């Protein structure tokens, strides 16, 4: 499977709730529709939070991968 | 954007626990209600927040036993066995000067966005 290349990466490692969600929101606002944002976080709360944030805001969670403590999200801006 | 109601979809109740081990009489109800909900073919999620996180700290529930009830740990384990979902706001440790981590493994660590989402998603919520 081809790996998706993000248009932007947001590093939230070391940041705790609610900051990863806020920064994801801010950064996503700067992207154009169709662009892909990669978010990296190590706060365990971010897994559910960012999943649910994406669902609520109509953005598409393409991938969620855990590499040790680090959670990697790939989210496509839908509109 | 309305909530789609699938035919036969189970209803779900959210119980939010903000009271902690210093008020033990407030701690049994969500577990009892939640396991009862499961017996009623409902789904149940308990979200621990603020002082409430002390309930799911390892080793704490064992210390609480009121009246003729079993220990809080027993009731909690019973609830878990029936499929009650437990969630904990780890960030609340920063509010009440506790150390991170050290929660029972059955409690999933979640944050603010999850509680907001749950509140909208569930069919009813109860706050303790």
N, CA and C atoms of all chains as a GROMACS GRO file, in nm:
protein
  621
    1UNK      N    1   0.085  -0.120   0.000
    1UNK     CA    2   0.000   0.000   0.000
    1UNK      C    3   0.088   0.124   0.000
    2UNK      N    4   0.057   0.216  -0.089
    2UNK     CA    5   0.135   0.339  -0.098
    2UNK      C    6   0.120   0.418   0.030
    3UNK      N    7   0.227   0.478   0.077
    3UNK     CA    8   0.211   0.561   0.196
    3UNK      C    9   0.173   0.701   0.151
    4UNK      N   10   0.080   0.759   0.226
    4UNK     CA   11   0.026   0.890   0.192
    4UNK      C   12   0.124   0.998   0.236
    5UNK      N   13   0.149   1.093   0.148
    5UNK     CA   14   0.240   1.201   0.184
    5UNK      C   15   0.159   1.322   0.229
    6UNK      N   16   0.181   1.367   0.353
    6UNK     CA   17   0.104   1.482   0.400
    6UNK      C   18   0.154   1.613   0.339
    7UNK      N   19   0.064   1.712   0.336
    7UNK     CA   20   0.102   1.845   0.289
    7UNK      C   21   0.164   1.926   0.401
    8UNK      N   22   0.129   1.886   0.524
    8UNK     CA   23   0.184   1.959   0.640
    8UNK      C   24   0.194   1.863   0.757
    9UNK      N   25   0.290   1.888   0.843
    9UNK     CA   26   0.304   1.808   0.964
    9UNK      C   27   0.294   1.898   1.086
   10UNK      N   28   0.213   1.855   1.182
   10UNK     CA   29   0.200   1.928   1.307
   10UNK      C   30   0.252   1.839   1.420
   11UNK      N   31   0.356   1.885   1.486
   11UNK     CA   32   0.416   1.807   1.592
   11UNK      C   33   0.361   1.852   1.727
   12UNK      N   34   0.283   1.765   1.791
   12UNK     CA   35   0.224   1.797   1.921
   12UNK      C   36   0.285   1.712   2.032
   13UNK      N   37   0.403   1.658   2.005
   13UNK     CA   38   0.465   1.573   2.106
   13UNK      C   39   0.503   1.658   2.226
   14UNK      N   40   0.465   1.608   2.346
   14UNK     CA   41   0.491   1.682   2.469
   14UNK      C   42   0.378   1.776   2.507
   15UNK      N   43   0.277   1.784   2.420
   15UNK     CA   44   0.163   1.872   2.448
   15UNK      C   45   0.044   1.791   2.494
   16UNK      N   46  -0.028   1.843   2.593
   16UNK     CA   47  -0.140   1.769   2.650
   16UNK      C   48  -0.273   1.835   2.619
   17UNK      N   49  -0.379   1.756   2.637
   17UNK     CA   50  -0.515   1.803   2.613
   17UNK      C   51  -0.536   1.935   2.684
   18UNK      N   52  -0.603   2.034   2.628
   18UNK     CA   53  -0.666   2.031   2.496
   18UNK      C   54  -0.579   2.084   2.382
   19UNK      N   55  -0.452   2.109   2.409
   19UNK     CA   56  -0.366   2.174   2.310
   19UNK      C   57  -0.355   2.101   2.175
   20UNK      N   58  -0.338   1.968   2.172
   20UNK     CA   59  -0.332   1.903   2.040
   20UNK      C   60  -0.455   1.928   1.954
   21UNK      N   61  -0.572   1.926   2.013
   21UNK     CA   62  -0.694   1.952   1.936
   21UNK      C   63  -0.698   2.096   1.887
   22UNK      N   64  -0.661   2.190   1.973
   22UNK     CA   65  -0.661   2.332   1.935
   22UNK      C   66  -0.564   2.357   1.820
   23UNK      N   67  -0.442   2.300   1.834
   23UNK     CA   68  -0.342   2.322   1.729
   23UNK      C   69  -0.381   2.255   1.599
   24UNK      N   70  -0.446   2.139   1.611
   24UNK     CA   71  -0.493   2.071   1.490
   24UNK      C   72  -0.596   2.158   1.419
   25UNK      N   73  -0.685   2.215   1.495
   25UNK     CA   74  -0.788   2.303   1.441
   25UNK      C   75  -0.724   2.424   1.370
   26UNK      N   76  -0.633   2.492   1.441
   26UNK     CA   77  -0.564   2.610   1.387
   26UNK      C   78  -0.493   2.577   1.258
   27UNK      N   79  -0.417   2.469   1.260
   27UNK     CA   80  -0.337   2.431   1.144
   27UNK      C   81  -0.426   2.391   1.028
   28UNK      N   82  -0.532   2.317   1.058
   28UNK     CA   83  -0.624   2.275   0.954
   28UNK      C   84  -0.689   2.395   0.886
   29UNK      N   85  -0.716   2.500   0.962
   29UNK     CA   86  -0.775   2.621   0.907
   29UNK      C   87  -0.684   2.684   0.801
   30UNK      N   88  -0.555   2.659   0.813
   30UNK     CA   89  -0.460   2.716   0.717
   30UNK      C   90  -0.447   2.633   0.590
   31UNK      N   91  -0.497   2.512   0.593
   31UNK     CA   92  -0.484   2.425   0.475
   31UNK      C   93  -0.599   2.446   0.377
   32UNK      N   94  -0.576   2.403   0.253
   32UNK     CA   95  -0.681   2.412   0.152
   32UNK      C   96  -0.756   2.278   0.150
   33UNK      N   97  -0.880   2.283   0.103
   33UNK     CA   98  -0.960   2.162   0.093
   33UNK      C   99  -0.886   2.058   0.010
   34UNK      N  100  -0.885   1.935   0.060
   34UNK     CA  101  -0.817   1.828  -0.010
   34UNK      C  102  -0.676   1.803   0.041
   35UNK      N  103  -0.619   1.901   0.109
   35UNK     CA  104  -0.484   1.883   0.161
   35UNK      C  105  -0.485   1.792   0.283
   36UNK      N  106  -0.368   1.731   0.306
   36UNK     CA  107  -0.357   1.633   0.414
   36UNK      C  108  -0.264   1.680   0.525
   37UNK      N  109  -0.313   1.673   0.646
   37UNK     CA  110  -0.235   1.714   0.763
   37UNK      C  111  -0.192   1.590   0.841
   38UNK      N  112  -0.065   1.589   0.875
   38UNK     CA  113  -0.013   1.483   0.961
   38UNK      C  114   0.003   1.542   1.100
   39UNK      N  115  -0.053   1.473   1.200
   39UNK     CA  116  -0.039   1.518   1.338
   39UNK      C  117   0.032   1.410   1.418
   40UNK      N  118   0.131   1.453   1.495
   40UNK     CA  119   0.203   1.360   1.583
   40UNK      C  120   0.176   1.400   1.726
   41UNK      N  121   0.139   1.302   1.809
   41UNK     CA  122   0.109   1.334   1.949
   41UNK      C  123   0.152   1.217   2.036
   42UNK      N  124   0.189   1.249   2.162
   42UNK     CA  125   0.219   1.139   2.255
   42UNK      C  126   0.126   1.141   2.377
   43UNK      N  127   0.034   1.237   2.381
   43UNK     CA  128  -0.067   1.235   2.487
   43UNK      C  129  -0.166   1.125   2.452
   44UNK      N  130  -0.181   1.024   2.538
   44UNK     CA  131  -0.273   0.914   2.506
   44UNK      C  132  -0.417   0.961   2.480
   45UNK      N  133  -0.454   1.072   2.544
   45UNK     CA  134  -0.589   1.126   2.525
   45UNK      C  135  -0.612   1.169   2.380
   46UNK      N  136  -0.505   1.202   2.310
   46UNK     CA  137  -0.518   1.253   2.173
   46UNK      C  138  -0.580   1.151   2.079
   47UNK      N  139  -0.561   1.023   2.106
   47UNK     CA  140  -0.614   0.921   2.015
   47UNK      C  141  -0.764   0.935   1.996
   48UNK      N  142  -0.839   0.931   2.104
   48UNK     CA  143  -0.984   0.946   2.093
   48UNK      C  144  -1.022   1.088   2.052
   49UNK      N  145  -0.957   1.186   2.116
   49UNK     CA  146  -0.993   1.326   2.095
   49UNK      C  147  -0.982   1.368   1.949
   50UNK      N  148  -0.871   1.336   1.887
   50UNK     CA  149  -0.852   1.383   1.750
   50UNK      C  150  -0.940   1.303   1.653
   51UNK      N  151  -0.961   1.177   1.681
   51UNK     CA  152  -1.056   1.096   1.602
   51UNK      C  153  -1.192   1.162   1.603
   52UNK      N  154  -1.239   1.197   1.724
   52UNK     CA  155  -1.372   1.255   1.739
   52UNK      C  156  -1.377   1.396   1.683
   53UNK      N  157  -1.271   1.472   1.697
   53UNK     CA  158  -1.265   1.606   1.641
   53UNK      C  159  -1.283   1.600   1.489
   54UNK      N  160  -1.212   1.509   1.426
   54UNK     CA  161  -1.219   1.495   1.281
   54UNK      C  162  -1.361   1.462   1.239
   55UNK      N  163  -1.423   1.369   1.310
   55UNK     CA  164  -1.559   1.328   1.278
   55UNK      C  165  -1.656   1.446   1.291
   56UNK      N  166  -1.644   1.521   1.397
   56UNK     CA  167  -1.735   1.633   1.422
   56UNK      C  168  -1.717   1.746   1.322
   57UNK      N  169  -1.594   1.768   1.277
   57UNK     CA  170  -1.570   1.881   1.188
   57UNK      C  171  -1.575   1.842   1.040
   58UNK      N  172  -1.609   1.717   1.014
   58UNK     CA  173  -1.623   1.674   0.875
   58UNK      C  174  -1.492   1.657   0.802
   59UNK      N  175  -1.384   1.638   0.875
   59UNK     CA  176  -1.255   1.611   0.812
   59UNK      C  177  -1.230   1.461   0.818
   60UNK      N  178  -1.158   1.409   0.722
   60UNK     CA  179  -1.148   1.264   0.712
   60UNK      C  180  -1.020   1.208   0.771
   61UNK      N  181  -1.036   1.121   0.868
   61UNK     CA  182  -0.919   1.055   0.926
   61UNK      C  183  -0.879   0.941   0.833
   62UNK      N  184  -0.768   0.960   0.763
   62UNK     CA  185  -0.724   0.860   0.666
   62UNK      C  186  -0.648   0.747   0.734
   63UNK      N  187  -0.574   0.785   0.839
   63UNK     CA  188  -0.490   0.685   0.903
   63UNK      C  189  -0.461   0.723   1.046
   64UNK      N  190  -0.453   0.621   1.133
   64UNK     CA  191  -0.413   0.642   1.270
   64UNK      C  192  -0.317   0.529   1.304
   65UNK      N  193  -0.192   0.564   1.329
   65UNK     CA  194  -0.091   0.460   1.357
   65UNK      C  195  -0.020   0.491   1.487
   66UNK      N  196   0.006   0.384   1.564
   66UNK     CA  197   0.079   0.405   1.688
   66UNK      C  198   0.218   0.346   1.673
   67UNK      N  199   0.319   0.428   1.696
   67UNK     CA  200   0.459   0.380   1.690
   67UNK      C  201   0.517   0.402   1.829
   68UNK      N  202   0.503   0.300   1.914
   68UNK     CA  203   0.545   0.317   2.054
   68UNK      C  204   0.451   0.415   2.121
   69UNK      N  205   0.505   0.521   2.178
   69UNK     CA  206   0.423   0.620   2.246
   69UNK      C  207   0.364   0.722   2.151
   70UNK      N  208   0.416   0.724   2.031
   70UNK     CA  209   0.374   0.830   1.940
   70UNK      C  210   0.258   0.786   1.852
   71UNK      N  211   0.155   0.870   1.850
   71UNK     CA  212   0.038   0.845   1.767
   71UNK      C  213   0.051   0.936   1.645
   72UNK      N  214   0.031   0.877   1.528
   72UNK     CA  215   0.042   0.951   1.404
   72UNK      C  216  -0.093   0.950   1.333
   73UNK      N  217  -0.145   1.069   1.308
   73UNK     CA  218  -0.273   1.083   1.239
   73UNK      C  219  -0.249   1.142   1.101
   74UNK      N  220  -0.328   1.096   1.004
   74UNK     CA  221  -0.330   1.161   0.874
   74UNK      C  222  -0.474   1.202   0.849
   75UNK      N  223  -0.495   1.332   0.835
   75UNK     CA  224  -0.630   1.384   0.823
   75UNK      C  225  -0.642   1.468   0.696
   76UNK      N  226  -0.745   1.439   0.618
   76UNK     CA  227  -0.766   1.518   0.497
   76UNK      C  228  -0.872   1.623   0.523
   77UNK      N  229  -0.841   1.745   0.482
   77UNK     CA  230  -0.936   1.854   0.495
   77UNK      C  231  -1.042   1.836   0.386
   78UNK      N  232  -1.163   1.822   0.426
   78UNK     CA  233  -1.269   1.797   0.329
   78UNK      C  234  -1.334   1.922   0.272
   79UNK      N  235  -1.334   2.028   0.346
   79UNK     CA  236  -1.395   2.150   0.292
   79UNK      C  237  -1.335   2.272   0.358
   80UNK      N  238  -2.722   1.874   1.030
   80UNK     CA  239  -2.676   1.735   1.030
   80UNK      C  240  -2.739   1.663   1.149
   81UNK      N  241  -2.838   1.582   1.123
   81UNK     CA  242  -2.908   1.516   1.233
   81UNK      C  243  -2.844   1.384   1.271
   82UNK      N  244  -2.880   1.337   1.384
   82UNK     CA  245  -2.827   1.209   1.432
   82UNK      C  246  -2.905   1.099   1.360
   83UNK      N  247  -2.834   1.009   1.294
   83UNK     CA  248  -2.905   0.902   1.224
   83UNK      C  249  -2.941   0.793   1.324
   84UNK      N  250  -3.066   0.757   1.325
   84UNK     CA  251  -3.109   0.652   1.416
   84UNK      C  252  -3.128   0.525   1.336
   85UNK      N  253  -3.034   0.435   1.354
   85UNK     CA  254  -3.046   0.307   1.283
   85UNK      C  255  -3.150   0.225   1.355
   86UNK      N  256  -3.220   0.145   1.278
   86UNK     CA  257  -3.322   0.060   1.336
   86UNK      C  258  -3.254  -0.038   1.430
   87UNK      N  259  -3.304  -0.048   1.554
   87UNK     CA  260  -3.249  -0.144   1.648
   87UNK      C  261  -3.120  -0.100   1.713
   88UNK      N  262  -3.077   0.025   1.695
   88UNK     CA  263  -2.953   0.072   1.756
   88UNK      C  264  -2.972   0.085   1.907
   89UNK      N  265  -2.874   0.035   1.981
   89UNK     CA  266  -2.883   0.041   2.126
   89UNK      C  267  -2.867   0.184   2.176
   90UNK      N  268  -2.945   0.217   2.278
   90UNK     CA  269  -2.930   0.349   2.338
   90UNK      C  270  -2.813   0.345   2.435
   91UNK      N  271  -2.756   0.463   2.459
   91UNK     CA  272  -2.638   0.470   2.543
   91UNK      C  273  -2.649   0.582   2.644
   92UNK      N  274  -2.611   0.554   2.767
   92UNK     CA  275  -2.611   0.655   2.872
   92UNK      C  276  -2.468   0.687   2.912
   93UNK      N  277  -2.440   0.815   2.928
   93UNK     CA  278  -2.310   0.863   2.974
   93UNK      C  279  -2.323   0.908   3.119
   94UNK      N  280  -2.237   0.857   3.205
   94UNK     CA  281  -2.233   0.898   3.345
   94UNK      C  282  -2.102   0.971   3.367
   95UNK      N  283  -2.109   1.095   3.414
   95UNK     CA  284  -1.986   1.171   3.435
   95UNK      C  285  -1.961   1.182   3.585
   96UNK      N  286  -1.848   1.135   3.629
   96UNK     CA  287  -1.816   1.134   3.771
   96UNK      C  288  -1.712   1.241   3.800
   97UNK      N  289  -1.753   1.345   3.873
   97UNK     CA  290  -1.660   1.452   3.910
   97UNK      C  291  -1.628   1.448   4.059
   98UNK      N  292  -1.694   1.357   4.132
   98UNK     CA  293  -1.669   1.346   4.276
   98UNK      C  294  -1.563   1.240   4.301
   99UNK      N  295  -1.483   1.264   4.405
   99UNK     CA  296  -1.370   1.176   4.430
   99UNK      C  297  -1.380   1.097   4.559
  100UNK      N  298  -1.268   1.036   4.595
  100UNK     CA  299  -1.264   0.944   4.709
  100UNK      C  300  -1.290   1.012   4.843
  101UNK      N  301  -1.289   1.144   4.844
  101UNK     CA  302  -1.318   1.214   4.970
  101UNK      C  303  -1.469   1.220   4.997
  102UNK      N  304  -1.551   1.184   4.898
  102UNK     CA  305  -1.696   1.178   4.917
  102UNK      C  306  -1.743   1.040   4.870
  103UNK      N  307  -1.710   0.938   4.947
  103UNK     CA  308  -1.735   0.800   4.904
  103UNK      C  309  -1.882   0.768   4.875
  104UNK      N  310  -1.973   0.838   4.942
  104UNK     CA  311  -2.116   0.809   4.922
  104UNK      C  312  -2.164   0.846   4.782
  105UNK      N  313  -2.081   0.923   4.709
  105UNK     CA  314  -2.118   0.965   4.573
  105UNK      C  315  -2.064   0.871   4.466
  106UNK      N  316  -1.993   0.768   4.509
  106UNK     CA  317  -1.915   0.692   4.411
  106UNK      C  318  -1.980   0.562   4.361
  107UNK      N  319  -2.070   0.506   4.438
  107UNK     CA  320  -2.130   0.379   4.397
  107UNK      C  321  -2.230   0.395   4.284
  108UNK      N  322  -2.309   0.500   4.291
  108UNK     CA  323  -2.422   0.517   4.197
  108UNK      C  324  -2.390   0.499   4.049
  109UNK      N  325  -2.288   0.567   3.996
  109UNK     CA  326  -2.263   0.550   3.852
  109UNK      C  327  -2.235   0.404   3.814
  110UNK      N  328  -2.161   0.332   3.898
  110UNK     CA  329  -2.130   0.193   3.865
  110UNK      C  330  -2.256   0.108   3.867
  111UNK      N  331  -2.339   0.129   3.972
  111UNK     CA  332  -2.462   0.051   3.984
  111UNK      C  333  -2.558   0.082   3.869
  112UNK      N  334  -2.572   0.210   3.839
  112UNK     CA  335  -2.659   0.251   3.728
  112UNK      C  336  -2.609   0.194   3.596
  113UNK      N  337  -2.479   0.204   3.575
  113UNK     CA  338  -2.420   0.158   3.449
  113UNK      C  339  -2.438   0.008   3.430
  114UNK      N  340  -2.415  -0.070   3.533
  114UNK     CA  341  -2.431  -0.215   3.515
  114UNK      C  342  -2.578  -0.251   3.498
  115UNK      N  343  -2.664  -0.173   3.560
  115UNK     CA  344  -2.808  -0.193   3.540
  115UNK      C  345  -2.848  -0.159   3.398
  116UNK      N  346  -2.787  -0.053   3.345
  116UNK     CA  347  -2.814  -0.016   3.206
  116UNK      C  348  -2.778  -0.131   3.113
  117UNK      N  349  -2.664  -0.194   3.138
  117UNK     CA  350  -2.624  -0.308   3.055
  117UNK      C  351  -2.727  -0.420   3.063
  118UNK      N  352  -2.781  -0.442   3.181
  118UNK     CA  353  -2.884  -0.545   3.198
  118UNK      C  354  -3.014  -0.507   3.127
  119UNK      N  355  -3.027  -0.377   3.096
  119UNK     CA  356  -3.146  -0.329   3.027
  119UNK      C  357  -3.122  -0.318   2.876
  120UNK      N  358  -3.012  -0.381   2.830
  120UNK     CA  359  -2.977  -0.375   2.688
  120UNK      C  360  -2.942  -0.235   2.642
  121UNK      N  361  -2.888  -0.156   2.735
  121UNK     CA  362  -2.838  -0.025   2.700
  121UNK      C  363  -2.686  -0.031   2.706
  122UNK      N  364  -2.620   0.064   2.642
  122UNK     CA  365  -2.475   0.076   2.657
  122UNK      C  366  -2.447   0.184   2.761
  123UNK      N  367  -2.333   0.172   2.828
  123UNK     CA  368  -2.302   0.267   2.935
  123UNK      C  369  -2.154   0.303   2.934
  124UNK      N  370  -2.128   0.432   2.950
  124UNK     CA  371  -1.991   0.482   2.958
  124UNK      C  372  -1.981   0.571   3.081
  125UNK      N  373  -1.877   0.549   3.163
  125UNK     CA  374  -1.853   0.637   3.277
  125UNK      C  375  -1.726   0.715   3.249
  126UNK      N  376  -1.737   0.847   3.257
  126UNK     CA  377  -1.622   0.936   3.229
  126UNK      C  378  -1.581   1.002   3.360
  127UNK      N  379  -1.457   0.980   3.400
  127UNK     CA  380  -1.405   1.034   3.526
  127UNK      C  381  -1.326   1.161   3.501
  128UNK      N  382  -1.362   1.265   3.576
  128UNK     CA  383  -1.312   1.400   3.549
  128UNK      C  384  -1.289   1.472   3.680
  129UNK      N  385  -1.193   1.566   3.683
  129UNK     CA  386  -1.169   1.643   3.805
  129UNK      C  387  -1.132   1.549   3.919
  130UNK      N  388  -1.195   1.564   4.033
  130UNK     CA  389  -1.167   1.479   4.148
  130UNK      C  390  -1.205   1.334   4.120
  131UNK      N  391  -1.299   1.315   4.029
  131UNK     CA  392  -1.346   1.181   3.994
  131UNK      C  393  -1.236   1.084   3.952
  132UNK      N  394  -1.126   1.137   3.901
  132UNK     CA  395  -1.018   1.049   3.856
  132UNK      C  396  -0.958   0.966   3.969
  133UNK      N  397  -0.973   1.014   4.094
  133UNK     CA  398  -0.918   0.939   4.208
  133UNK      C  399  -0.985   0.803   4.222
  134UNK      N  400  -1.107   0.790   4.171
  134UNK     CA  401  -1.180   0.663   4.181
  134UNK      C  402  -1.111   0.552   4.102
  135UNK      N  403  -1.052   0.592   3.987
  135UNK     CA  404  -0.991   0.492   3.900
  135UNK      C  405  -0.838   0.488   3.910
  136UNK      N  406  -0.786   0.551   4.012
  136UNK     CA  407  -0.642   0.540   4.040
  136UNK      C  408  -0.621   0.400   4.098
  137UNK      N  409  -0.513   0.337   4.056
  137UNK     CA  410  -0.485   0.202   4.106
  137UNK      C  411  -0.481   0.202   4.259
  138UNK      N  412  -0.551   0.105   4.317
  138UNK     CA  413  -0.545   0.086   4.461
  138UNK      C  414  -0.641   0.168   4.544
  139UNK      N  415  -0.715   0.260   4.481
  139UNK     CA  416  -0.804   0.347   4.559
  139UNK      C  417  -0.941   0.285   4.588
  140UNK      N  418  -1.002   0.224   4.487
  140UNK     CA  419  -1.138   0.172   4.504
  140UNK      C  420  -1.146   0.064   4.611
  141UNK      N  421  -1.034  -0.006   4.628
  141UNK     CA  422  -1.027  -0.113   4.730
  141UNK      C  423  -1.051  -0.057   4.870
  142UNK      N  424  -1.015   0.068   4.891
  142UNK     CA  425  -1.019   0.126   5.026
  142UNK      C  426  -1.159   0.174   5.066
  143UNK      N  427  -1.252   0.170   4.972
  143UNK     CA  428  -1.385   0.223   5.000
  143UNK      C  429  -1.489   0.113   5.012
  144UNK      N  430  -1.560   0.115   5.124
  144UNK     CA  431  -1.669   0.020   5.147
  144UNK      C  432  -1.771   0.088   5.236
  145UNK      N  433  -1.894   0.098   5.186
  145UNK     CA  434  -1.997   0.165   5.263
  145UNK      C  435  -2.114   0.072   5.294
  146UNK      N  436  -2.168   0.087   5.412
  146UNK     CA  437  -2.287   0.010   5.452
  146UNK      C  438  -2.273  -0.137   5.424
  147UNK      N  439  -2.378  -0.195   5.367
  147UNK     CA  440  -2.378  -0.338   5.336
  147UNK      C  441  -2.331  -0.367   5.195
  148UNK      N  442  -2.286  -0.264   5.126
  148UNK     CA  443  -2.239  -0.284   4.990
  148UNK      C  444  -2.102  -0.350   4.990
  149UNK      N  445  -2.071  -0.423   4.884
  149UNK     CA  446  -1.934  -0.471   4.869
  149UNK      C  447  -1.840  -0.351   4.853
  150UNK      N  448  -1.712  -0.376   4.848
  150UNK     CA  449  -1.617  -0.265   4.829
  150UNK      C  450  -1.642  -0.200   4.693
  151UNK      N  451  -1.599  -0.076   4.680
  151UNK     CA  452  -1.617  -0.004   4.554
  151UNK      C  453  -1.544  -0.078   4.442
  152UNK      N  454  -1.432  -0.141   4.477
  152UNK     CA  455  -1.355  -0.215   4.377
  152UNK      C  456  -1.436  -0.330   4.319
  153UNK      N  457  -1.507  -0.401   4.408
  153UNK     CA  458  -1.591  -0.514   4.362
  153UNK      C  459  -1.700  -0.466   4.269
  154UNK      N  460  -1.765  -0.358   4.306
  154UNK     CA  461  -1.872  -0.302   4.225
  154UNK      C  462  -1.816  -0.256   4.090
  155UNK      N  463  -1.701  -0.192   4.094
  155UNK     CA  464  -1.637  -0.145   3.972
  155UNK      C  465  -1.603  -0.263   3.882
  156UNK      N  466  -1.548  -0.368   3.939
  156UNK     CA  467  -1.511  -0.487   3.860
  156UNK      C  468  -1.634  -0.553   3.799
  157UNK      N  469  -1.742  -0.556   3.878
  157UNK     CA  470  -1.868  -0.610   3.827
  157UNK      C  471  -1.914  -0.531   3.704
  158UNK      N  472  -1.909  -0.399   3.718
  158UNK     CA  473  -1.951  -0.312   3.608
  158UNK      C  474  -1.866  -0.337   3.484
  159UNK      N  475  -1.736  -0.348   3.504
  159UNK     CA  476  -1.645  -0.372   3.392
  159UNK      C  477  -1.679  -0.503   3.324
  160UNK      N  478  -1.709  -0.602   3.404
  160UNK     CA  479  -1.743  -0.734   3.351
  160UNK      C  480  -1.867  -0.730   3.262
  161UNK      N  481  -1.962  -0.643   3.298
  161UNK     CA  482  -2.084  -0.637   3.217
  161UNK      C  483  -2.062  -0.558   3.087
  162UNK      N  484  -1.946  -0.499   3.073
  162UNK     CA  485  -1.917  -0.427   2.949
  162UNK      C  486  -1.929  -0.276   2.960
  163UNK      N  487  -1.935  -0.224   3.083
  163UNK     CA  488  -1.938  -0.080   3.100
  163UNK      C  489  -1.802  -0.024   3.059
  164UNK      N  490  -1.805   0.084   2.982
  164UNK     CA  491  -1.683   0.146   2.932
  164UNK      C  492  -1.638   0.253   3.032
  165UNK      N  493  -1.510   0.254   3.067
  165UNK     CA  494  -1.459   0.356   3.158
  165UNK      C  495  -1.362   0.447   3.085
  166UNK      N  496  -1.376   0.576   3.109
  166UNK     CA  497  -1.284   0.673   3.047
  166UNK      C  498  -1.234   0.768   3.154
  167UNK      N  499  -1.110   0.811   3.140
  167UNK     CA  500  -1.054   0.901   3.241
  167UNK      C  501  -0.981   1.018   3.176
  168UNK      N  502  -1.006   1.135   3.232
  168UNK     CA  503  -0.939   1.256   3.188
  168UNK      C  504  -0.807   1.264   3.263
  169UNK      N  505  -0.700   1.223   3.200
  169UNK     CA  506  -0.571   1.222   3.267
  169UNK      C  507  -0.523   1.362   3.301
  170UNK      N  508  -0.561   1.456   3.219
  170UNK     CA  509  -0.518   1.594   3.239
  170UNK      C  510  -0.566   1.649   3.373
  171UNK      N  511  -0.672   1.590   3.428
  171UNK     CA  512  -0.719   1.634   3.560
  171UNK      C  513  -0.616   1.611   3.669
  172UNK      N  514  -0.518   1.527   3.644
  172UNK     CA  515  -0.411   1.507   3.744
  172UNK      C  516  -0.339   1.639   3.768
  173UNK      N  517  -0.333   1.722   3.667
  173UNK     CA  518  -0.263   1.850   3.676
  173UNK      C  519  -0.341   1.950   3.761
  174UNK      N  520  -0.471   1.927   3.768
  174UNK     CA  521  -0.559   2.016   3.843
  174UNK      C  522  -0.550   1.989   3.993
  175UNK      N  523  -0.539   1.862   4.027
  175UNK     CA  524  -0.545   1.824   4.169
  175UNK      C  525  -0.412   1.768   4.218
  176UNK      N  526  -0.305   1.807   4.153
  176UNK     CA  527  -0.169   1.774   4.195
  176UNK      C  528  -0.146   1.625   4.219
  177UNK      N  529  -0.181   1.546   4.118
  177UNK     CA  530  -0.152   1.403   4.123
  177UNK      C  531  -0.054   1.370   4.012
  178UNK      N  532   0.005   1.253   4.022
  178UNK     CA  533   0.097   1.212   3.915
  178UNK      C  534   0.020   1.150   3.800
  179UNK      N  535   0.071   1.167   3.681
  179UNK     CA  536   0.009   1.104   3.563
  179UNK      C  537   0.021   0.953   3.571
  180UNK      N  538  -0.058   0.890   3.487
  180UNK     CA  539  -0.050   0.744   3.477
  180UNK      C  540  -0.108   0.683   3.602
  181UNK      N  541  -0.084   0.555   3.623
  181UNK     CA  542  -0.127   0.491   3.746
  181UNK      C  543  -0.278   0.470   3.756
  182UNK      N  544  -0.348   0.470   3.646
  182UNK     CA  545  -0.490   0.439   3.646
  182UNK      C  546  -0.508   0.291   3.617
  183UNK      N  547  -0.625   0.241   3.652
  183UNK     CA  548  -0.653   0.101   3.622
  183UNK      C  549  -0.652   0.085   3.469
  184UNK      N  550  -0.602  -0.028   3.421
  184UNK     CA  551  -0.588  -0.045   3.276
  184UNK      C  552  -0.720  -0.040   3.199
  185UNK      N  553  -0.831  -0.069   3.266
  185UNK     CA  554  -0.960  -0.069   3.196
  185UNK      C  555  -1.010   0.072   3.163
  186UNK      N  556  -0.950   0.174   3.226
  186UNK     CA  557  -0.994   0.311   3.199
  186UNK      C  558  -0.914   0.368   3.084
  187UNK      N  559  -0.984   0.403   2.978
  187UNK     CA  560  -0.917   0.459   2.860
  187UNK      C  561  -0.888   0.608   2.883
  188UNK      N  562  -0.768   0.649   2.850
  188UNK     CA  563  -0.731   0.789   2.871
  188UNK      C  564  -0.780   0.873   2.754
  189UNK      N  565  -0.861   0.972   2.786
  189UNK     CA  566  -0.922   1.056   2.684
  189UNK      C  567  -0.918   1.201   2.730
  190UNK      N  568  -0.965   1.293   2.644
  190UNK     CA  569  -0.960   1.433   2.679
  190UNK      C  570  -1.091   1.506   2.657
  191UNK      N  571  -1.077   1.638   2.644
  191UNK     CA  572  -1.192   1.727   2.637
  191UNK      C  573  -1.279   1.704   2.514
  192UNK      N  574  -1.215   1.686   2.400
  192UNK     CA  575  -1.293   1.668   2.277
  192UNK      C  576  -1.380   1.543   2.287
  193UNK      N  577  -1.328   1.442   2.354
  193UNK     CA  578  -1.405   1.318   2.368
  193UNK      C  579  -1.529   1.338   2.454
  194UNK      N  580  -1.518   1.414   2.562
  194UNK     CA  581  -1.635   1.436   2.647
  194UNK      C  582  -1.742   1.517   2.572
  195UNK      N  583  -1.698   1.618   2.500
  195UNK     CA  584  -1.793   1.696   2.421
  195UNK      C  585  -1.865   1.609   2.319
  196UNK      N  586  -1.784   1.528   2.253
  196UNK     CA  587  -1.840   1.441   2.149
  196UNK      C  588  -1.939   1.340   2.208
  197UNK      N  589  -1.899   1.282   2.320
  197UNK     CA  590  -1.985   1.185   2.387
  197UNK      C  591  -2.117   1.248   2.431
  198UNK      N  592  -2.107   1.368   2.488
  198UNK     CA  593  -2.228   1.435   2.537
  198UNK      C  594  -2.330   1.452   2.424
  199UNK      N  595  -2.280   1.476   2.304
  199UNK     CA  596  -2.370   1.493   2.189
  199UNK      C  597  -2.416   1.358   2.134
  200UNK      N  598  -2.331   1.260   2.148
  200UNK     CA  599  -2.353   1.129   2.087
  200UNK      C  600  -2.453   1.043   2.164
  201UNK      N  601  -2.453   1.053   2.296
  201UNK     CA  602  -2.531   0.961   2.377
  201UNK      C  603  -2.678   1.002   2.384
  202UNK      N  604  -2.758   0.912   2.436
  202UNK     CA  605  -2.901   0.938   2.446
  202UNK      C  606  -2.937   1.009   2.575
  203UNK      N  607  -2.854   0.994   2.676
  203UNK     CA  608  -2.878   1.063   2.804
  203UNK      C  609  -2.747   1.071   2.879
  204UNK      N  610  -2.734   1.175   2.961
  204UNK     CA  611  -2.614   1.183   3.045
  204UNK      C  612  -2.655   1.216   3.188
  205UNK      N  613  -2.577   1.164   3.283
  205UNK     CA  614  -2.602   1.190   3.424
  205UNK      C  615  -2.471   1.235   3.487
  206UNK      N  616  -2.481   1.337   3.571
  206UNK     CA  617  -2.360   1.396   3.628
  206UNK      C  618  -2.355   1.376   3.779
  207UNK      N  619  -2.240   1.333   3.826
  207UNK     CA  620  -2.225   1.304   3.968
  207UNK      C  621  -2.115   1.388   4.028
   0.00000   0.00000   0.00000
